[in-house]
Amino acid sequence: MNTIIIAALAILVLIVLAVIFGNKGRDFANNTRSCENLGGECKSECDADLERKHIGKTNCGDVSYCCIRIYDQ
């Protein structure tokens, strides 16, 4: 009987730890996708000669693009 109770508590602890670390991992992934971390800047339009649009999900929103400089001047 005691073995079943200990096993149930161990499973409960593992579930709680999985939820805690799962949320931390999601926050980390979202922060690494920010436009600033990619070396870009959120703008309504990118300069075609000097910048490119980042394709993918960033924190710029629907009305602006993450513009990343092609080279430094």
C-alpha positions in Angstrom: 0.0 0.0 0.0 2.8 2.4 0.9 4.5 1.7 -2.4 1.5 2.8 -4.4 1.2 6.1 -2.4 5.0 6.8 -2.9 4.7 6.0 -6.6 1.7 8.3 -7.0 3.4 11.2 -5.2 6.5 10.7 -7.4 4.4 10.9 -10.6 2.7 14.0 -9.3 6.1 15.7 -8.6 7.3 14.8 -12.1 4.1 16.3 -13.7 4.6 19.5 -11.7 8.2 19.7 -12.7 7.4 19.1 -16.4 4.8 21.9 -16.3 7.2 24.4 -14.7 10.1 23.6 -17.0 7.8 23.5 -20.1 6.7 27.0 -19.5 10.2 28.3 -19.0 11.3 26.7 -22.2 8.5 28.3 -24.1 9.5 31.8 -22.7 13.1 31.2 -23.7 12.1 30.2 -27.3 9.8 33.3 -27.6 12.6 35.6 -26.4 15.2 34.3 -28.9 12.8 35.0 -31.8 12.6 38.7 -31.0 13.7 41.0 -33.9 16.3 42.7 -31.7 17.9 39.4 -30.9 18.1 38.5 -34.6 20.0 41.8 -35.2 17.1 43.6 -36.8 14.7 46.4 -36.3 10.9 46.5 -36.6 9.8 48.8 -39.5 6.8 49.3 -41.7 9.0 48.9 -44.8 12.6 47.6 -45.3 15.2 49.4 -47.4 15.5 47.1 -50.4 19.1 47.9 -51.0 20.4 47.6 -47.5 18.0 45.3 -45.6 16.1 42.1 -46.0 12.9 41.0 -44.4 13.2 38.2 -41.8 10.9 35.4 -42.8 9.4 33.8 -39.7 7.6 34.7 -36.5 9.0 37.6 -34.6 7.7 40.1 -32.1 7.1 42.9 -34.7 3.4 42.2 -35.2 1.3 42.2 -38.3 1.9 45.8 -39.5 5.7 45.8 -39.5 8.6 43.7 -40.6 11.8 42.6 -38.9 14.4 44.3 -41.2 17.9 42.9 -40.9 20.9 44.8 -42.4 22.6 42.9 -45.1 26.0 44.4 -44.3 27.4 47.1 -42.0 28.4 50.4 -43.4 
